[in-house]
Amino acid sequence: MTLQGSHVLIFGAGYVASHLAAALRKQGATVSLTSRNPDKVAKLKAVGFGAVLFGDPLPEGVTHAVTLIPPGEDRLDPVWETYKDELQSTWGQNLKWFGYTSTTGVYGEYFGNYVTEVSEPNPMSPRSRSRLKIERTYLATALPIHIFRLSGIYGPGRGILQRVKDQQLQNLPVERQPINRIHVADITKTFIASMLSPQAGEVYNVSDDLPAPTIDTIRYAAQVLNKDKFVNNLPNSAPKPKGGMGEGFRMVNNNKIKEQLGVQLDYPTYKEGFRALVGK
């Protein structure tokens, strides 16, 4: 089963969007993206994607849509604030699937315990509180909404491995608390699996199998890059803070994407991910 004949609209044209657009094209889907940058719109069109200047009317015939745009400085959702009339009109009613990209930060403080999709959200930071509010806004609509709560994203050119590779070690976190991550390829795989098996109203944790302290990932990145000398001065441990970046401390259970969507992660831990990124 593929998405041949589908038309997928991606709100946003950043890091995850670029990987998702490429994967969807391989599925045979027509892909359009939005951007606020006219030059980026022109570049997207030049390589065969549909492209819309954000704020302009949305293309017709869209069957699936996903928003990858974070809340603005006003903590509101730019997509909803700009396009709510269209989303609530026939345009939105014709969608087979609509995805909203949220964060596992909405769970807040769980004192190192695992969270599942039925765990009560209790976001601590303004960023995560706004994400939860937006989730609930979409869930209250008639859209075929699917919520994806992502852990820390990494992949080609992004994440701890890239920072160690570039020797940009200033201000690297060295907490000992285990946290989850997710490779961008596994994000796209999860989105596509959901598009192929839509179940409106569902919430999914999109995380890897191995929560790990950031200091461990730094040292492993140095090992696979043969750059151990650049991290020799990092401490072996650090005082355990209450929560990373004010988001709380929890580990994330990802069983639902495996059991309900049949997702098999290409990179179940950061170790497989890092090795693949350096070709080992």
C-alpha positions in Angstrom: 0.0 0.0 0.0 1.3 3.4 -1.0 0.1 7.0 -1.1 0.0 7.0 -4.9 -2.6 9.5 -6.1 -2.7 11.4 -2.8 -1.9 15.1 -2.4 -0.1 15.9 0.8 0.2 19.5 2.1 3.0 20.1 4.6 2.7 23.4 6.6 6.3 24.5 6.9 9.4 23.8 4.9 12.1 23.3 7.5 14.2 20.3 8.6 11.6 17.6 9.2 9.5 18.9 6.3 12.3 18.4 3.8 12.8 14.8 4.8 9.0 14.1 4.9 8.5 15.6 1.5 11.2 13.4 0.0 9.8 10.3 1.6 6.3 11.1 0.4 7.5 11.7 -3.1 8.9 8.1 -3.1 5.5 7.0 -2.0 4.0 8.4 -5.2 2.2 11.3 -3.5 2.0 14.8 -4.9 3.6 17.1 -2.3 3.1 20.7 -1.6 4.7 22.8 1.2 4.2 26.3 2.6 6.9 28.8 3.4 6.9 32.5 4.4 10.0 33.0 2.2 9.3 33.7 -1.5 12.8 32.6 -2.5 12.2 29.2 -0.8 8.8 28.9 -2.5 10.5 29.4 -5.9 13.2 26.9 -5.0 10.6 24.3 -4.0 8.8 24.8 -7.3 12.0 24.5 -9.2 12.6 21.0 -7.8 9.1 19.8 -8.6 7.2 20.4 -5.4 4.0 22.4 -5.0 4.7 25.5 -3.0 2.5 28.1 -1.3 3.5 31.4 0.2 2.1 31.1 3.7 -1.0 33.1 4.0 -2.0 32.6 0.3 -5.0 30.4 -0.5 -4.4 26.7 0.0 -4.2 24.3 -3.0 -7.3 22.3 -4.0 -7.4 18.6 -4.1 -5.4 18.1 -0.9 -6.1 14.7 0.7 -3.6 14.8 3.7 -2.1 17.7 5.6 0.4 18.0 8.4 1.5 21.1 10.3 5.2 21.2 11.4 5.1 24.9 12.3 5.7 25.6 16.0 3.7 28.1 18.0 4.6 31.8 17.4 5.8 34.2 19.9 2.2 34.9 20.9 2.0 31.1 21.8 -0.7 30.7 19.1 -0.7 28.2 16.2 0.1 30.1 13.0 -1.7 27.5 10.9 -5.0 27.7 12.8 -4.9 31.4 13.2 -4.3 31.9 9.4 -6.3 29.1 7.9 -9.0 28.2 10.4 -11.8 29.3 8.0 -10.5 27.0 5.3 -9.8 24.1 7.7 -13.4 24.3 8.9 -14.8 24.6 5.4 -15.2 22.0 2.6 -11.5 22.1 2.2 -10.9 20.6 5.6 -13.9 18.3 5.3 -12.3 16.7 2.2 -9.2 15.7 4.1 -8.6 12.0 4.8 -5.9 12.8 7.4 -4.6 15.8 9.3 -1.5 15.7 11.5 -0.3 18.0 14.2 3.3 17.9 15.5 3.5 18.4 19.2 6.2 17.5 21.8 6.6 15.0 24.7 7.2 18.1 26.8 3.5 18.3 27.3 3.8 15.5 29.9 5.9 17.7 32.2 7.4 16.2 35.3 7.1 12.5 35.8 10.2 12.1 38.0 11.9 9.7 35.7 8.9 7.4 35.2 7.7 6.3 31.8 4.8 8.1 30.1 2.3 6.7 27.6 -0.3 8.5 25.5 -2.8 8.1 28.4 -0.5 9.7 30.9 -2.0 13.0 32.1 -0.3 16.0 30.5 1.1 18.6 32.9 3.3 20.9 30.8 5.8 23.1 32.7 7.2 25.5 30.1 5.2 28.1 28.1 6.2 26.4 24.9 4.8 23.0 26.0 1.7 24.6 27.5 0.9 26.3 24.2 1.5 22.9 22.4 -1.1 21.2 24.6 -3.6 24.0 24.1 -3.2 23.7 20.3 -3.6 20.0 20.5 -6.9 20.4 22.2 -8.0 23.1 19.8 -7.5 20.7 16.9 -9.1 17.7 18.7 -12.2 19.8 19.2 -12.7 20.3 15.5 -14.2 18.0 12.9 -10.8 17.5 11.2 -9.4 14.0 11.0 -6.7 14.9 13.5 -3.8 12.8 14.6 -1.4 14.2 17.3 2.3 13.3 17.2 4.3 14.1 20.4 7.9 14.1 19.4 11.1 13.6 21.5 14.3 15.4 20.6 14.9 15.3 16.9 18.3 14.4 15.3 19.5 13.3 11.9 21.8 14.4 9.1 23.3 17.7 9.9 21.4 18.1 13.2 21.9 17.0 16.8 24.7 16.0 19.2 26.6 14.1 16.6 26.9 17.1 14.3 27.9 19.4 17.2 30.7 17.0 18.2 31.7 16.7 14.6 31.9 20.5 14.3 33.7 20.6 17.7 31.0 23.0 18.9 31.1 21.8 22.5 30.3 25.0 24.3 27.2 24.9 26.4 26.6 21.2 25.6 24.2 19.7 28.3 25.8 17.0 30.4 22.9 15.9 32.5 22.8 12.3 33.7 19.0 12.0 33.4 17.9 9.7 30.6 15.9 11.3 27.8 14.5 10.0 24.5 15.4 11.1 21.0 14.0 10.3 17.6 15.7 10.1 14.2 14.1 12.2 11.5 13.8 9.1 9.2 11.7 7.4 11.9 9.5 10.5 12.2 8.7 10.4 8.5 8.1 6.6 8.7 5.6 7.1 11.5 3.7 9.9 9.7 3.4 7.8 6.6 2.3 4.7 8.5 -0.5 6.8 10.1 -1.5 8.3 6.7 -1.8 4.7 5.4 -3.9 3.7 8.4 -5.8 6.8 9.6 -7.4 6.7 13.0 -8.7 10.2 13.7 -8.4 11.4 17.3 -5.4 9.4 18.2 -2.3 10.6 20.0 1.1 9.0 19.4 4.4 9.3 21.2 7.2 9.4 18.6 10.4 8.4 20.4 13.2 5.9 20.3 13.6 2.8 22.5 16.5 3.9 24.7 16.3 6.9 26.9 19.9 7.9 27.5 21.8 10.7 29.3 23.0 13.4 27.0 26.6 13.0 28.3 26.5 9.4 27.1 25.4 10.4 23.6 28.2 13.0 23.5 30.8 10.4 24.4 29.4 7.9 21.9 29.4 10.5 19.2 33.1 11.2 19.9 33.8 7.5 19.8 32.2 6.9 16.4 33.8 10.1 15.0 37.3 9.3 16.4 37.2 12.7 18.2 37.6 11.5 21.8 40.2 14.1 22.6 37.6 16.9 22.0 35.4 15.6 24.8 38.0 14.5 27.3 37.4 17.6 29.5 33.7 17.0 29.8 32.7 15.9 33.3 31.7 12.3 33.9 28.6 13.4 35.7 26.7 16.6 36.6 24.2 17.5 39.3 20.9 16.1 38.3 18.5 19.0 37.6 14.8 18.8 38.2 14.1 18.7 34.5 15.7 19.4 31.2 15.2 23.0 30.0 12.3 23.4 32.4 10.3 20.6 30.8 10.4 18.0 33.5 12.0 14.6 33.7 10.3 11.6 32.1 11.0 8.6 29.8 8.7 7.9 26.9 7.0 4.7 26.0 6.6 4.3 22.2 4.7 1.0 22.1 1.6 2.5 20.5 3.3 3.4 17.2 4.6 -0.1 17.0 1.4 -1.9 17.9 -1.2 0.3 16.3 0.7 1.5 13.3 3.2 -1.3 12.8 6.2 1.0 12.9 9.6 -0.7 13.1 12.1 1.9 13.9 15.1 2.1 11.6 17.1 3.6 14.5 15.7 2.2 17.8 18.6 3.9 19.7 20.9 6.8 19.2 23.8 4.3 18.7 22.3 2.9 15.4 21.5 6.4 14.4 24.9 7.8 15.0 26.7 4.8 13.3 24.5 5.2 10.2 25.2 8.9 10.1 28.9 8.3 9.9 28.6 5.3 7.6 29.7 2.6 10.2 
